[in-house]
C-alpha cells in the first residue's frame, strides 16, 4: 500500500485536493443557508416587534340602549395619525326633520392615542332599522404611524343578527329631546298664558285659621254625640234596640 502511494503521489494529492474543495464548498453552502435563515429570523422578529408596537385602529358599529354608535378605537401600543374612514352605505340619522351624517365618515381624525376611542351616536333603534333594512356595511380605515408608514384595515360588518337589539322597548332619546324642545318653545311663545291666583298673606292666613277652626268644631261635635247616654225604655210599644242596630 505504501509502495502504491509512493508510486501514485500525484493522483493521491489530486484526490485529496478535490475532497477538500468539495468539503469547503459544502461548508460555504451551509454557512450561506444559516446566514439566510438568521436574516429571515431577525426580519421576522423585527416585524413582530413592529407589529407589537404599532397602532391598530378598528372601526365598529354597535348598539347601546336605543342608540347605534359608530366607533374608531386604537387598540395598538402607539398613537395613530391621519385616520380616514370610508363606509358603504353611509350611515345617517334624522333630527327634527334634518338629515345628519356621521361626522367620522369622510373626515380625518388627526390623532388617536393608544386605547382611546372616538364614537358618535349616529342613529337610533327604530329609525336605524327603517333606513337600513339590510344592515351590512363594508369599508376601510386608513391611518399612519409616527414614522409615516400607512396602514389600511378593511372590514365588513353584518348587523342582521342584532336586528332585535336595535329595536328594544325604550324611549327614543331623539324624539324625547324633540318633545322637550317643543315644550320649551310653547313656554316662550305669546300663546302661553299661565293661570296665576294672587292672594295677600293676611287673607291666606285668615282662610287657613277658619279652616282649622271649622275642622276642630266638627271634631268636637262628633265627640259630644258619641258621649251622650242612651235612655232605656221598657215600654212594650217603644222599639227595642238590638245589637245589630249599632
C-alpha positions, 0 to 999 in steps of 0.5 A: 500500500505504501509502495502504491502511494509512493508510486501514485503521489500525484493522483493521491494529492489530486484526490485529496485536493478535490475532497477538500474543495468539495468539503469547503464548498459544502461548508460555504453552502451551509454557512450561506443557508444559516446566514439566510435563515438568521436574516429571515429570523431577525426580519421576522422578529423585527416585524413582530416587534413592529407589529407589537408596537404599532397602532391598530385602529378598528372601526365598529358599529354597535348598539347601546340602549336605543342608540347605534354608535359608530366607533374608531378605537386604537387598540395598538401600543402607539398613537395613530395619525391621519385616520380616514374612514370610508363606509358603504352605505353611509350611515345617517340619522334624522333630527327634527326633520334634518338629515345628519351624517356621521361626522367620522365618515369622510373626515380625518381624525388627526390623532388617536392615542393608544386605547382611546376611542372616538364614537358618535351616536349616529342613529337610533333603534327604530329609525336605524332599522327603517333606513337600513333594512339590510344592515351590512356595511363594508369599508376601510380605515386608513391611518399612519404611524409616527414614522409615516408608514400607512396602514389600511384595515378593511372590514365588513360588518353584518348587523342582521343578527342584532336586528332585535337589539336595535329595536328594544322597548325604550324611549327614543332619546331623539324624539324625547329631546324633540318633545322637550324642545317643543315644550320649551318653545310653547313656554316662550311663545305669546300663546302661553298664558299661565293661570296665576291666583294672587292672594295677600298673606293676611287673607291666606292666613285668615282662610287657613285659621277658619279652616282649622277652626271649622275642622276642630268644631266638627271634631268636637261635635262628633265627640259630644254625640258619641258621649251622650247616654242612651235612655232605656225604655221598657215600654212594650210599644217603644222599639227595642234596640238590638245589637245589630242596630249599632 
